[in-house]
């Protein structure tokens, strides 16, 4: 028997449809996933899912998110 265990930590990014002209949940999810050692993510402008595996970077997620929102 073969068992594969992944240490991927999923998350969801949700944004009000009223501001999707300025922010895109799919883009944010993908960029955070790459930052956290994932392979990307995706969804729609108002909601998206992704994941990452590098727990050492979790303390810096807030700074990374702020950087994405400032651009």
C-alpha angles and dihedrals in degrees: 000000000000121000123186118199119193125196096209118143112208125208139174128226115205126184129181111258087231091072103035088108086070103029130036119203092202092055093046093047092050095047093047090048092054089048090051095049097262127130098244135276139217152184134141132323092266101038135021142160133216141144144213139198107203103098091176088072096052094095089059097047093096091055091047092050091049089051091052092049092049094057 
